[in-house]
Amino acid sequence: MVQEYEAGVRLADGETFASHLYWLMDGTVELQDADDHALLTLQAGEFFGLDQGGDLMACAAVALGACRVAQLDHATLNALRQEAPALAYFLPQGNRLPRNALASAGIETDPALNLMTTPVRALIKRAPITLPPQTSIREAAQVMSEKRVSSVLIVEQDHLFGLITDRDLRNRVIAAGMDTGRSIMDIATLAPMTIDVQNPAFDALLLMARHNIHHVPVLDGQRIAGMITATDLTEQHSTSAVYLAGDIYKQGSVEGLQQASTKIKRLQQSLASAQASAYSTGHIITAITDAITSRLLQLGEARFGPAPVDYVWVAAGSQARSEQTAKSDQDNCMVLDDSYDEAQHGAYFKALAQFVCDGLDACGYVYCPGEMMAMTDTWRQPRRRWAEYFARWTGQPDPKSLMLTCVFFDLRAVHGNNQLLDGLRREVLERTRGNSIFLALMVGNALTHQPPLGMFKGISSIRSGEHKGTIDLKHTGVVPIVDLARVYALAGGDDAVNTHDRLLGAAAGGSISEQSARDLRDALEFLAFTRIQHQARQIAAGLAPDNYLNPDDISNFERSQLKDAFTVVQSLQSVLGQRYKM
């Protein structure tokens, strides 16, 4: 059915938006969220509906001008696909179907499929249960029993002080033989991590998985709106990552962590089957890596004793960017407090770093081929030495310095004193913003990773060797976009680490147009999604996952999208090369 709409007409919303596929034939349409905020402008030839909003949380469409739109319900779309299979090359694929359609087709739907479109607000089931700080432990236990809740918030004058859970009562009171007449402040988690009602539930999943917590207070601005638990997320069928992280923190040995880590490939398979976005998958898989790393550090400190000075364990590369897949090596370093003394403290941190890196390798995160790991003395240094490193790399860049900047500009604190890293990153950004010579050299270095396009813009596969006939989705697909986004961040002084977030920042700061940033984000999502699906197929076949895709293994439609993605990247590489021409 084809209909014409005038400017301002709301042509789809609610259940209608989610259950129909729309094809914009002429004109422009704006996608909006539940609060009628603009998210994205679509042009003629683009599809929307059938949960096409994805991570954008789109749930309505409004005509911006006179437009013509074709509309198909799900049943009609399926019938067309069966009658004319060739349409599968042009219509949105299975990853765009509603969740219930995937389930009815027998496809496993697990973590993160609907997390980005479910606001935290929707998970709150009751008004918050609060108690003042002077409440006794016994009184709090009685309230929790009467209200049938597993936690209460400690609040006074509308200010959140902390929370207690049934686990606190069990571990800190009963097991420790504590007097139940004492104040709940003696057993509370003070200044707990919180989340805003408007955040997607996906953010809550990551918060719980990364920090091994099962209760998160929800705020509406400064007002306490309620509490969500891991059980609330269970009802969204999206907590495999939360419970896998919980299982990781229960392990008391490297062998136990090694066994737990075998579930990561199954988690990625489940995410791939659920058609979760690459953005979501990267964050979830990385959250599990963070959990394994943190647990190894805890086990290391239990073995070698508490750290003699403050430190922060820092992830680099794809882990820092929250863009990991089941096929990842380890890139990490340690920033030590400036009170560090090699003679007094060197042996301790060397042993701790070796223990953690060996443990990560045992869990499937192979040693970095370039030895860019905290177990290497060079990358386990006090903060002042790291400041010297960055000053040298940015002040007198040579090829090795540029390579090291690429690795160590993508840094994120995983465990320890985060402030040791925060100030260091700010100093680096001050050095790189407006540094045209350094940026020009960074661009030249970035352009060494070119998309696999031939002279006539066709896809060019590897011509010889072990991977002959394939394309490297990582180094010639994802990495060129990562490199572009890194340059934008260095040039604009943006402290974002994730590539998608850097591209948003680049557009906001004027380093790149909104349209170009959107094109790059779409290209990144498609290439990373294709890589994840490729690896999931390999895992299902009992093969070790890699990054090498044979173009013959995908549809004509997907090959066309690959070519479009590579063309976008090549075009924007050319623009950046001209801007920073030496």
C-alpha positions as CSV (number, residue, x, y, z in Angstrom):
1,M,0.0,0.0,0.0
2,V,1.4,3.4,-1.0
3,Q,0.2,6.6,0.7
4,E,1.0,10.3,0.4
5,Y,1.5,12.5,3.4
6,E,1.8,16.3,3.9
7,A,4.4,18.0,6.0
8,G,3.9,17.6,9.8
9,V,1.8,14.4,9.5
10,R,2.6,11.7,12.0
11,L,2.6,8.7,9.7
12,A,3.5,5.9,12.1
13,D,3.9,5.4,15.9
14,G,3.6,2.9,18.7
15,E,2.7,-0.6,17.8
16,T,2.0,0.4,14.1
17,F,5.6,1.6,13.8
18,A,7.0,-1.6,15.3
19,S,4.9,-4.0,13.3
20,H,5.1,-2.6,9.7
21,L,7.9,-2.0,7.3
22,Y,7.9,1.5,5.6
23,W,9.8,2.4,2.4
24,L,10.3,6.1,1.9
25,M,9.8,6.5,-1.9
26,D,9.9,10.3,-2.1
27,G,10.5,13.1,0.4
28,T,12.0,13.2,3.9
29,V,10.8,11.7,7.2
30,E,12.0,12.3,10.7
31,L,12.3,9.5,13.3
32,Q,11.4,10.5,16.8
33,D,11.8,8.9,20.3
34,A,9.0,8.4,22.9
35,D,9.3,12.1,23.9
36,D,8.9,13.4,20.4
37,H,12.6,14.3,20.2
38,A,14.2,14.2,16.7
39,L,16.6,11.3,16.2
40,L,17.3,11.0,12.5
41,T,16.2,12.3,9.2
42,L,15.6,9.7,6.4
43,Q,15.8,10.3,2.7
44,A,14.1,8.7,-0.3
45,G,15.0,5.0,-0.6
46,E,15.5,4.3,3.1
47,F,13.5,1.9,5.2
48,F,12.1,2.3,8.7
49,G,9.7,0.6,11.1
50,L,9.9,-3.1,12.1
51,D,12.1,-2.1,15.0
52,Q,14.4,-0.3,12.6
53,G,15.0,2.3,15.4
54,G,17.5,-0.1,17.0
55,D,19.9,1.8,19.3
56,L,18.3,5.1,18.4
57,M,15.1,4.1,20.4
58,A,13.0,5.4,17.6
59,C,9.2,4.8,18.0
60,A,7.5,7.3,15.6
61,A,7.9,8.8,12.2
62,V,6.8,12.3,11.1
63,A,6.8,13.7,7.5
64,L,9.1,16.7,7.2
65,G,7.6,17.6,3.8
66,A,5.3,16.1,1.2
67,C,6.3,12.5,0.9
68,R,5.2,9.1,-0.5
69,V,5.6,6.0,1.6
70,A,5.0,2.3,0.9
71,Q,3.8,0.3,3.8
72,L,3.9,-3.5,4.4
73,D,2.8,-5.5,7.4
74,H,5.0,-8.3,8.7
75,A,2.8,-11.1,7.2
76,T,2.7,-9.5,3.8
77,L,6.5,-9.0,3.9
78,N,7.1,-12.7,4.7
79,A,4.7,-13.8,1.9
80,L,6.6,-11.6,-0.6
81,R,9.9,-13.1,0.5
82,Q,8.6,-16.6,-0.1
83,E,7.1,-15.8,-3.5
84,A,10.1,-13.9,-4.7
85,P,13.3,-14.9,-2.8
86,A,15.4,-12.4,-4.7
87,L,13.7,-9.7,-2.7
88,A,15.8,-10.8,0.2
89,Y,18.7,-9.0,-1.4
90,F,16.9,-5.6,-1.3
91,L,14.6,-5.8,1.7
92,P,15.8,-5.5,5.3
93,Q,17.1,-8.9,6.6
94,G,16.2,-10.9,9.7
95,N,18.1,-8.6,12.0
96,R,15.3,-6.0,11.3
97,L,12.4,-8.2,12.3
98,P,10.5,-7.8,15.5
99,R,11.6,-9.9,18.5
100,N,8.5,-12.1,18.4
101,A,9.1,-12.9,14.7
102,L,12.6,-14.1,15.5
103,A,11.3,-16.2,18.3
104,S,8.6,-17.8,16.2
105,A,11.3,-18.6,13.6
106,G,13.1,-20.6,16.2
107,I,16.0,-18.1,16.5
108,E,17.4,-17.8,20.0
109,T,16.8,-14.3,21.4
110,D,19.0,-13.4,24.4
111,P,20.9,-10.5,25.8
112,A,20.6,-6.9,24.5
113,L,18.1,-7.3,21.7
114,N,15.7,-4.9,23.4
115,L,17.9,-3.3,26.0
116,M,18.6,-0.2,24.0
117,T,14.9,0.4,23.4
118,T,13.7,-0.3,27.0
119,P,14.2,2.7,29.3
120,V,15.2,2.1,32.9
121,R,11.9,3.8,33.9
122,A,10.0,0.9,32.5
123,L,11.7,-1.6,34.9
124,I,10.7,0.2,38.1
125,K,7.8,-1.7,39.7
126,R,7.2,0.2,42.9
127,A,7.9,3.3,44.8
128,P,11.3,3.3,46.5
129,I,11.5,1.7,50.0
130,T,13.5,4.1,52.1
131,L,14.7,4.4,55.7
132,P,16.6,7.1,57.6
133,P,20.3,6.5,58.6
134,Q,19.5,6.1,62.3
135,T,17.3,3.0,61.6
136,S,18.6,-0.1,63.4
137,I,19.6,-3.2,61.5
138,R,16.7,-5.2,63.1
139,E,14.1,-2.6,62.1
140,A,15.5,-2.6,58.5
141,A,15.2,-6.4,58.3
142,Q,11.6,-6.2,59.6
143,V,10.7,-3.6,56.9
144,M,12.4,-5.7,54.1
145,S,10.4,-8.8,55.3
146,E,7.1,-6.9,55.5
147,K,7.6,-5.2,52.1
148,R,9.0,-8.3,50.5
149,V,12.0,-6.5,49.0
150,S,15.7,-7.5,48.8
151,S,17.0,-4.0,49.5
152,V,16.2,-0.6,50.9
153,L,17.6,2.8,50.3
154,I,19.0,5.0,53.1
155,V,17.6,8.5,52.6
156,E,17.4,11.7,54.6
157,Q,16.0,15.0,53.4
158,D,15.7,13.5,50.0
159,H,19.4,12.8,49.8
160,L,20.6,9.3,49.0
161,F,23.2,8.1,51.5
162,G,23.5,4.4,50.7
163,L,21.7,1.1,50.5
164,I,21.6,-2.3,52.2
165,T,20.6,-5.6,50.7
166,D,19.6,-9.0,52.0
167,R,23.2,-10.1,51.1
168,D,24.5,-7.4,53.5
169,L,22.3,-8.8,56.3
170,R,23.6,-12.3,55.6
171,N,27.3,-11.5,55.2
172,R,27.9,-8.5,57.4
173,V,25.4,-9.1,60.2
174,I,24.5,-12.8,60.7
175,A,27.8,-14.3,59.5
176,A,29.8,-11.7,61.5
177,G,27.6,-12.0,64.6
178,M,26.9,-8.2,64.6
179,D,24.6,-6.6,67.1
180,T,21.3,-6.0,65.2
181,G,20.6,-2.9,67.3
182,R,23.4,-1.0,65.5
183,S,22.7,1.5,62.8
184,I,22.2,0.3,59.2
185,M,24.9,2.8,58.3
186,D,27.4,0.3,59.8
187,I,26.6,-2.3,57.1
188,A,25.5,-0.1,54.2
189,T,27.1,0.5,50.8
190,L,27.7,4.2,50.9
191,A,27.4,6.5,47.9
192,P,26.2,3.7,45.7
193,M,26.3,3.8,41.9
194,T,23.1,5.1,40.4
195,I,21.4,5.3,37.0
196,D,19.0,7.8,35.5
197,V,15.4,6.9,34.6
198,Q,15.9,7.9,31.0
199,N,18.9,5.7,30.4
200,P,18.4,2.6,28.4
201,A,18.2,-0.7,30.3
202,F,21.4,-1.7,28.5
203,D,23.3,0.8,30.6
204,A,22.0,-0.9,33.7
205,L,23.2,-4.2,32.4
206,L,26.7,-2.9,31.8
207,L,26.8,-1.2,35.2
208,M,25.9,-4.5,37.0
209,A,28.2,-6.6,34.9
210,R,31.2,-4.4,35.2
211,H,30.9,-3.8,39.0
212,N,29.4,-7.1,40.1
213,I,26.4,-5.5,41.7
214,H,22.7,-6.6,41.6
215,H,20.9,-3.5,43.0
216,V,21.0,-0.1,41.4
217,P,19.1,3.0,42.7
218,V,17.3,4.9,40.0
219,L,17.3,8.7,39.9
220,D,15.0,11.1,38.1
221,G,17.2,14.1,38.1
222,Q,18.0,14.5,41.8
223,R,14.8,12.7,42.9
224,I,15.0,9.1,44.0
225,A,12.6,7.2,41.6
226,G,13.1,3.6,42.7
227,M,15.4,0.6,42.6
228,I,16.1,-2.0,39.9
229,T,17.7,-5.4,40.4
230,A,19.2,-8.1,38.3
231,T,15.9,-9.9,38.6
232,D,14.1,-7.0,36.9
233,L,16.5,-7.4,34.0
234,T,15.9,-11.2,34.0
235,E,12.4,-10.5,33.0
236,Q,13.7,-8.8,29.9
237,H,15.6,-12.0,29.1
238,S,18.8,-10.0,28.8
239,T,21.0,-10.8,31.8
240,S,23.3,-13.6,30.6
241,A,26.2,-11.0,30.8
242,V,25.2,-10.0,34.3
243,Y,25.2,-13.5,35.7
244,L,28.3,-14.5,33.8
245,A,30.0,-11.5,35.4
246,G,28.7,-12.6,38.7
247,D,30.0,-16.1,38.2
248,I,33.4,-14.7,37.3
249,Y,33.6,-12.8,40.6
250,K,32.8,-16.0,42.5
251,Q,35.9,-17.8,41.1
252,G,38.7,-18.3,43.5
253,S,41.4,-19.5,41.1
254,V,42.7,-18.9,37.6
255,E,41.4,-22.4,36.7
256,G,37.9,-21.3,37.7
257,L,38.1,-18.2,35.6
258,Q,39.4,-20.2,32.7
259,Q,36.3,-22.4,32.9
260,A,34.0,-19.4,33.2
261,S,35.6,-17.7,30.2
262,T,34.6,-20.6,27.9
263,K,31.1,-19.2,28.1
264,I,32.1,-16.0,26.3
265,K,31.9,-17.5,22.8
266,R,28.5,-18.8,23.6
267,L,27.5,-15.4,24.8
268,Q,28.6,-13.9,21.5
269,Q,26.7,-16.6,19.6
270,S,23.6,-15.8,21.6
271,L,24.0,-12.0,20.9
272,A,24.6,-12.8,17.2
273,S,21.5,-15.0,17.0
274,A,19.5,-12.3,18.7
275,Q,20.8,-9.9,16.0
276,A,22.0,-7.5,18.7
277,S,23.9,-4.5,17.3
278,A,27.7,-4.5,17.1
279,Y,27.7,-1.5,19.4
280,S,25.8,-3.4,22.1
281,T,27.7,-6.6,21.5
282,G,31.1,-4.9,21.9
283,H,30.1,-3.3,25.2
284,I,28.8,-6.5,26.6
285,I,31.7,-8.7,25.6
286,T,34.1,-6.1,26.9
287,A,32.3,-5.9,30.2
288,I,33.0,-9.6,30.7
289,T,36.7,-9.0,29.9
290,D,36.7,-6.2,32.5
291,A,35.2,-8.5,35.0
292,I,37.8,-11.2,34.4
293,T,40.6,-8.6,34.6
294,S,39.3,-7.2,37.8
295,R,38.9,-10.6,39.4
296,L,42.5,-11.6,38.4
297,L,43.7,-8.4,40.1
298,Q,41.7,-9.3,43.2
299,L,43.2,-12.8,43.2
300,G,46.6,-11.4,42.7
301,E,46.3,-9.0,45.6
302,A,45.1,-11.9,47.8
303,R,48.2,-13.8,46.8
304,F,50.9,-11.1,46.9
305,G,49.3,-8.8,49.5
306,P,47.7,-5.3,49.2
307,A,49.4,-2.9,46.7
308,P,52.2,-0.9,48.4
309,V,51.2,2.3,46.5
310,D,48.1,3.3,44.4
311,Y,47.9,2.0,40.9
312,V,45.4,1.8,38.1
313,W,45.2,-1.1,35.6
314,V,44.4,0.3,32.2
315,A,42.9,-1.4,29.2
316,A,44.2,-0.3,25.8
317,G,43.0,-1.0,22.2
318,S,39.6,-2.6,21.6
319,Q,39.0,-3.3,25.3
320,A,39.5,0.4,26.1
321,R,37.0,1.3,23.3
322,S,34.5,-1.3,24.4
323,E,34.7,-2.9,21.0
324,Q,35.8,-6.4,21.7
325,T,34.7,-9.6,20.2
326,A,35.4,-13.2,21.1
327,K,38.6,-13.0,19.0
328,S,40.8,-10.6,21.0
329,D,44.3,-10.4,22.3
330,Q,45.3,-8.4,25.3
331,D,46.6,-4.8,25.3
332,N,47.0,-3.3,28.8
333,C,49.4,-1.2,31.0
334,M,49.7,0.0,34.6
335,V,50.0,3.6,35.8
336,L,51.5,3.7,39.2
337,D,51.4,6.5,41.8
338,D,54.4,8.8,41.7
339,S,55.4,7.6,45.2
340,Y,56.4,4.4,43.5
341,D,60.0,3.4,44.1
342,E,61.5,0.7,41.9
343,A,63.7,-0.8,44.6
344,Q,60.9,-1.0,47.2
345,H,57.9,-1.8,45.0
346,G,59.2,-3.1,41.7
347,A,59.1,-6.8,42.5
348,Y,55.5,-6.6,43.8
349,F,54.0,-4.9,40.7
350,K,56.1,-7.1,38.4
351,A,54.7,-10.2,40.0
352,L,51.1,-8.9,40.0
353,A,51.3,-7.8,36.4
354,Q,52.7,-11.2,35.3
355,F,50.0,-13.0,37.2
356,V,47.2,-11.1,35.6
357,C,48.6,-11.2,32.0
358,D,49.3,-15.0,32.4
359,G,45.7,-15.4,33.7
360,L,44.2,-13.4,30.8
361,D,46.2,-15.6,28.4
362,A,44.8,-18.7,30.1
363,C,41.3,-17.3,29.7
364,G,41.7,-16.9,25.9
365,Y,43.1,-13.4,25.7
366,V,46.4,-14.2,24.0
367,Y,49.6,-12.2,24.7
368,C,50.0,-9.1,22.6
369,P,52.4,-9.9,19.8
370,G,54.0,-6.5,20.4
371,E,54.3,-7.1,24.1
372,M,52.2,-4.0,24.9
373,M,51.2,-5.4,28.2
374,A,51.6,-4.5,31.9
375,M,53.9,-7.5,32.3
376,T,56.5,-5.6,30.1
377,D,58.5,-3.2,32.3
378,T,58.2,-0.4,29.8
379,W,54.4,-0.3,30.2
380,R,54.3,-0.5,34.0
381,Q,55.5,2.9,35.1
382,P,54.7,5.7,37.5
383,R,52.5,8.5,36.3
384,R,55.4,11.0,35.7
385,R,57.0,8.5,33.3
386,W,53.8,8.1,31.3
387,A,53.6,11.9,31.1
388,E,57.2,11.9,29.7
389,Y,56.2,9.1,27.2
390,F,53.3,11.2,25.8
391,A,55.3,14.4,25.7
392,R,58.0,12.7,23.6
393,W,55.5,10.9,21.3
394,T,53.5,14.0,20.5
395,G,56.5,16.4,20.5
396,Q,58.9,14.5,18.3
397,P,56.8,11.9,16.5
398,D,58.5,9.2,14.5
399,P,56.8,6.1,13.0
400,K,57.2,4.1,16.3
401,S,55.8,7.1,18.3
402,L,52.8,7.3,16.1
403,M,52.1,3.6,16.5
404,L,52.4,3.9,20.2
405,T,50.1,6.9,20.3
406,C,47.5,4.9,18.4
407,V,47.7,2.1,21.0
408,F,48.0,4.2,24.2
409,F,45.6,7.1,23.3
410,D,42.8,4.5,23.5
411,L,43.0,3.9,27.3
412,R,40.3,3.2,29.9
413,A,40.7,2.5,33.6
414,V,39.5,-1.0,34.6
415,H,40.6,-1.4,38.2
416,G,42.3,0.8,40.8
417,N,42.7,4.5,41.3
418,N,41.0,6.0,38.2
419,Q,42.3,9.5,38.9
420,L,45.9,8.4,38.0
421,L,44.6,8.1,34.4
422,D,42.1,10.9,34.2
423,G,44.6,13.7,34.6
424,L,47.1,12.0,32.2
425,R,44.5,11.9,29.4
426,R,43.7,15.6,29.8
427,E,47.3,16.5,29.5
428,V,47.7,14.5,26.3
429,L,44.6,16.1,24.8
430,E,46.0,19.6,25.6
431,R,49.2,18.6,23.7
432,T,47.4,17.3,20.6
433,R,44.6,19.8,20.1
434,G,45.7,22.1,17.3
435,N,49.1,20.4,16.9
436,S,48.9,20.4,13.1
437,I,52.3,18.7,12.4
438,F,51.6,15.9,14.8
439,L,48.0,15.5,13.5
440,A,49.3,15.4,9.9
441,L,51.7,12.6,10.7
442,M,48.8,10.8,12.6
443,V,46.7,11.1,9.5
444,G,49.5,9.7,7.3
445,N,49.8,6.8,9.7
446,A,46.0,6.2,9.6
447,L,45.9,6.1,5.8
448,T,48.2,3.1,5.8
449,H,45.0,1.1,6.5
450,Q,43.0,1.2,3.3
451,P,39.6,-0.4,2.6
452,P,39.8,-3.3,0.2
453,L,38.6,-1.5,-3.0
454,G,40.1,-2.1,-6.4
455,M,40.7,0.4,-9.2
456,F,37.1,0.4,-10.3
457,K,35.7,0.5,-6.7
458,G,35.0,-3.3,-6.6
459,I,35.8,-5.3,-3.5
460,S,39.4,-6.6,-3.8
461,S,40.1,-9.8,-1.8
462,I,43.5,-11.0,-0.6
463,R,45.4,-12.3,-3.5
464,S,47.7,-14.9,-1.9
465,G,48.7,-16.7,1.2
466,E,46.7,-18.4,3.9
467,H,43.7,-16.1,3.6
468,K,43.6,-15.9,-0.2
469,G,40.2,-14.9,-1.6
470,T,39.0,-13.3,1.7
471,I,38.8,-9.7,3.1
472,D,40.1,-8.7,6.5
473,L,37.1,-7.2,8.2
474,K,39.2,-5.9,11.1
475,H,42.3,-4.3,9.6
476,T,40.8,-3.2,6.3
477,G,37.3,-2.7,7.6
478,V,36.9,-1.6,11.2
479,V,40.4,-0.3,11.9
480,P,40.3,2.5,9.2
481,I,37.2,3.9,10.9
482,V,38.8,3.6,14.3
483,D,41.8,5.5,13.0
484,L,39.7,8.3,11.5
485,A,37.7,8.7,14.8
486,R,40.9,8.8,16.8
487,V,42.3,11.6,14.7
488,Y,39.1,13.6,15.1
489,A,39.3,13.1,18.9
490,L,43.0,14.1,19.1
491,A,42.3,17.2,16.9
492,G,39.2,18.3,18.9
493,G,40.4,17.4,22.4
494,D,37.6,15.0,22.8
495,D,38.1,12.5,25.7
496,A,35.7,9.9,24.4
497,V,37.3,6.5,23.8
498,N,34.6,4.5,22.0
499,T,34.7,5.0,18.2
500,H,30.9,5.6,17.9
501,D,31.1,8.2,20.7
502,R,34.1,9.8,19.1
503,L,32.2,10.2,15.8
504,L,29.3,11.8,17.6
505,G,31.8,14.2,19.3
506,A,33.5,15.0,16.0
507,A,30.1,16.0,14.5
508,A,29.2,18.1,17.5
509,G,32.6,19.9,17.5
510,G,32.5,20.6,13.8
511,S,35.4,18.4,12.8
512,I,33.2,16.5,10.4
513,S,29.7,17.1,9.1
514,E,26.7,15.5,10.7
515,Q,26.0,13.5,7.5
516,S,29.6,12.3,7.2
517,A,29.7,11.3,10.9
518,R,26.4,9.4,10.4
519,D,27.7,7.6,7.3
520,L,30.9,6.5,9.2
521,R,28.8,5.3,12.2
522,D,26.6,3.3,9.9
523,A,29.6,1.9,8.1
524,L,31.2,1.0,11.4
525,E,28.1,-0.7,12.6
526,F,27.6,-2.7,9.4
527,L,31.2,-3.8,9.2
528,A,31.5,-4.7,12.9
529,F,28.1,-6.5,12.8
530,T,29.2,-8.5,9.7
531,R,32.4,-9.5,11.5
532,I,30.5,-10.6,14.6
533,Q,28.1,-12.7,12.5
534,H,31.0,-14.2,10.6
535,Q,32.7,-15.2,13.9
536,A,29.4,-16.6,15.3
537,R,29.1,-18.9,12.2
538,Q,32.7,-20.1,12.8
539,I,32.0,-20.8,16.4
540,A,28.9,-22.7,15.6
541,A,30.9,-24.8,13.1
542,G,33.5,-25.6,15.8
543,L,36.2,-23.4,14.2
544,A,38.4,-20.8,15.8
545,P,36.9,-17.3,15.1
546,D,38.9,-15.0,12.9
547,N,38.4,-11.8,10.9
548,Y,38.7,-13.1,7.3
549,L,35.4,-13.2,5.4
550,N,35.0,-14.8,2.0
551,P,32.7,-12.5,0.0
552,D,31.1,-15.5,-1.6
553,D,29.7,-16.5,1.8
554,I,27.3,-13.6,1.9
555,S,24.4,-12.4,-0.2
556,N,24.6,-9.9,-3.1
557,F,22.8,-7.4,-0.9
558,E,25.4,-7.7,1.8
559,R,28.3,-7.4,-0.7
560,S,26.7,-4.3,-2.0
561,Q,26.5,-2.9,1.5
562,L,30.1,-3.8,2.1
563,K,31.2,-2.0,-1.0
564,D,29.1,1.1,0.1
565,A,30.7,1.0,3.6
566,F,34.2,0.8,2.2
567,T,33.5,3.6,-0.3
568,V,32.4,5.9,2.6
569,V,35.6,5.2,4.5
570,Q,37.8,5.7,1.5
571,S,36.1,9.0,0.7
572,L,36.5,10.4,4.2
573,Q,40.1,9.2,4.4
574,S,40.7,11.3,1.2
575,V,39.1,14.3,2.8
576,L,41.2,14.0,6.0
577,G,44.3,13.5,3.9
578,Q,43.7,16.7,2.0
579,R,43.0,18.6,5.2
580,Y,46.3,17.6,6.9
581,K,48.4,17.6,3.7
582,M,52.1,18.1,4.7
